[in-house]
Amino acid sequence: MFVTADQLFAHAVGDYVFQTNQMAQGKTRTKVWACAHAIWYMIPFLVLCQPSMVAWIVMVASHAVIDHWSLGRKLKPMPPKPAVGPDPVSESLRTWLPIICDNILHVSVNAAALRWL
């Protein structure tokens, strides 16, 4: 798969700069907020990458699904926090691994959609 700088830039702007606090808090609670965030997220892609209509739909839908159901958080290969005793996994790893997984999912789907659709 081929990921370009404009795709990474569009993803960063759409997912971090354009996302409001209300979107960030609401996207896992309701599908409406997840869809609103996903559509707003796509603005930089429309300007920089000019996706086809099919690619645009796939990217919006996948973004809403990944964010609404927190798929990046579900992918993390971590043991649960122990009820008693020290946690063998650092708190920063518990924080950052789901974010990394989430971004890998978004960037991979976007790259595939832009390349093949």
C-alpha positions, 0 to 999 in steps of 0.5 A: 500500500502506498501512503503519500504525504498529502494523505498523512497531512489530510488525516492529521488535519481532519482528525486532530485540527478539525475535530471539536471537543464535542465531536471527540466526546460524542462520536463514541456515544452516538452515530450522528456525532461519529458521522458528523466528525467523519464528514468534517474529517474529509474536508482536507481530503477533498481539497488535497487528494480529490477522492472519487465519490466511491472512495469518499463514501468508503473513507467517511463510512470507515472513519465513522465505524472505526471511531464510533466503535473505538476499533483502535482500542479493541485492537490493542494486544494488552492484558487487562489491568490487574485488580491487585498489585502493580500494572506490568504495562506502563500507563503511557503504553495503555494511552498511546497504543489505542491511538496508534492502532486507530491511526493505522486503521484510518490511514490504511483504509484511506490509502487503499480507497484512494489507490483502488477506488 
